[in-house]
Amino acid sequence: MPAPAHTATTRPGLFGPDNLPYGLFSTADEPGARRIGVRFGDAVLDAGAAARAFRSPHARLLTAPDLNPLLAAGRPVWRAVRAALRDWLGSPGHRATVAPLLLPLDTVTLHLPFRVADYVDFYASEHHATNVGRILRPDAAALTPNWKHLPIGYHGRAGTVVVSGTPVVRPRGQGRPGTGSDRPAFGPTRRLDIEAEVGFVVGTPSEPGRPVPQTAFRDHVFGVCLLNDWSARDIQAWEYVPLGPFLGKSFATSVSPWITPLDALDAARVAPPERDHPLLPYLDDEGLEPGGLDLRLTVRINGHPVSEPPFATMYWTAAQQLAHLTVNGARLRTGDLFASGTVSGPEPGQRGSLLELTWGGRDPLTLPDGTSRAFLEDGDEVTISAWAPGPSAGSRIGLGEVTGRVAPAH
Amino acid sequence: MPAPAHTATTRPGLFGPDNLPYGLFSTADEPGARRIGVRFGDAVLDAGAAARAFRSPHARLLTAPDLNPLLAAGRPVWRAVRAALRDWLGSPGHRATVAPLLLPLDTVTLHLPFRVADYVDFYASEHHATNVGRILRPDAAALTPNWKHLPIGYHGRAGTVVVSGTPVVRPRGQGRPGTGSDRPAFGPTRRLDIEAEVGFVVGTPSEPGRPVPQTAFRDHVFGVCLLNDWSARDIQAWEYVPLGPFLGKSFATSVSPWITPLDALDAARVAPPERDHPLLPYLDDEGLEPGGLDLRLTVRINGHPVSEPPFATMYWTAAQQLAHLTVNGARLRTGDLFASGTVSGPEPGQRGSLLELTWGGRDPLTLPDGTSRAFLEDGDEVTISAWAPGPSAGSRIGLGEVTGRVAPAH
């Protein structure tokens, strides 16, 4: 492909022509108008304006007020639009047309890029599930008997998925009764936590009653974002038996503003870890395209790196999750979002939650500013960022970041 | 209020002028056009056409392609529209205008009347939770320690909420490994069940971070429907520890086509059962409007009544559920649907699931046609209907029915 047009505002780096993630932005002079943008370096291409300028057959999709029409259009259209973007941004002959449509990133406001249909959260890291089992259920086996046979998941609240930067108000709720009491505790959570995750965004819907096999993963899944599954551990611990997490999670789930197309992550594909239990045919991925992704996450608290979770260590792949999610016939809708579950690697510095990093609060983290954290304090800002290997030697694909600051309980 | 206009096609009965539930219909000559209808006797009033004929200020809401704009309009508008409908249907002077807008019920097709935002399912019957605990966890206390302190709930799949009449395809999935095996079973569920429930439809959204108190229940909740939370017990039993029900529920949830406004159920309000544990202030309903509803459900299999669950016996009220759902700051959206959980009364003939009616399959039901059922067979049709006391002595408000037939696994 041609070399990209470097302008004063574009230093591709993590966001070069091999990446081209999609988002939704508005500008200060038209705050009510939401426009589809494509990140290029430190700039945002006004994709709708570009589509009109180049008389794209896909201008209707790119001038929509969110990504949903593009998501619904299906993989052949996703590929055609991506090829057009690479042409518009990469051909020297287009430079004069494109330059005025590239807005500096720091002049725009980013919004939740798509309307979330259903939100599902999985639990796909063996290291995370093992750590959590040991911390919360020390008298039982770390992994439940089903864990190696199916990707465990549950539905979360789609209506509280928010874009990166949205403040996270500390939730109130019930916790376990204190020793000697039979009345539950109540108040702002004292164990506010994060979960560093990767989210997958469904574009193409599926038919009710028809499972989606792993081989159809790329036909249905448009792209990838970063996700912080904020968790109130004291609320969760009291409520979750027998029907699972509810208010301990449903107050907020933050996602990164940029959706990286799957096609940008071909060079990041890796084999998942060796499986030590045989899998049922619908989950077996022997001989299929490698389902893992080599995404390198970093978690920062108030700017200080506290963990580097490696997504390549996830036991269950996104294609397996999609196959499981639909094996009972549940249909997919455009805008469905499913997340990996907390990404934790085998090393202590690779854990994706404070619950694990501080071992249930027992071993607080000391930050370089001299403060320590068992769980999050009001005013703390948590940022999860990630990159993946790109197609040329040493190149990187940026997934951007998802950030949020804790606001005091109302 | 004036007497209703009785025409050849209107025999109010359960659907008289004190009921007036809303639905969405299409006709054979315009199958693609979805119109808001109001049930009146055995007829459906084309509400949009009536609004235009009477130059209603709410014609925009009533000519929408679903109920969401009306739901979002808020309680003062709900009341004004209801008053107008009673006038249009009840004033002899309007008879000539209204008669051609009343379509026989059996000539229209009914559709899912609103776009479901988030779907939450509670677990609010003490009798149900106790039965399930005894059947599934015979070695543990029937109720978990949290049960009397909070209404337990979880998020379900909004994208598989379907309207009454939609066939329910038997789901496939994993079940527990058989004795002596360490490989899960896989195939069409052998324990397909129902759960007879009542659903509450949210109209007015709430602000993120702001709990909705019980006293604001009527400002946010528009009305009531019947709901069948189809359940695959073998799938559910294998998957649900530790994160709750997932594929055992997500294949289908059926709702009745008619949404009965809360205002139609004033005469059905009753005090909930005595609470034997003190409640936190946000759940305490001492001195508030009675939060229970005297809805009499009937469950039929292939036309044979098998149970009569009394909704008045539910331990947790819908207002408490709403307060709990939002106490952590989770916002409400128009179209949010929350369901009561299985309605089971204290008597064996009042249980709302086959799991309970057959005690885990141990005591199959014998139907009058001579066949017996532990769980559902292909071709079985399950219908849940309900009525409530109306405002005048002996009058009844019909909630219609939710029905579905089991189709074989694909």
Interface residues (C-beta under 8 A of the other chain):
Chain A: A117 D118 Y123 T144 N146 H149 L150 I152 G153 Y154 H155 G156 R157 A158 G159 T160 V162 V169 P171 R172 G173 Q174 D182 R183 P184 F186 P208 G209 R210 P211 A232 I235 W238 E239 Y240 V241 P242 L243 G244 P245 F246 L247 G248 S250 F251 A252 H277 P278 L280 H324 L325 V327 N328 G329 A330 R331 L332 R333 D336 H410
Chain B: A117 D118 Y123 T144 N146 H149 L150 I152 G153 Y154 H155 G156 R157 A158 G159 T160 V162 V169 P171 R172 G173 Q174 D182 R183 P184 F186 P208 G209 R210 P211 A232 I235 W238 E239 Y240 V241 P242 L243 G244 P245 F246 L247 G248 S250 F251 A252 H277 P278 L280 H324 L325 V327 N328 G329 A330 R331 L332 R333 D336 H410
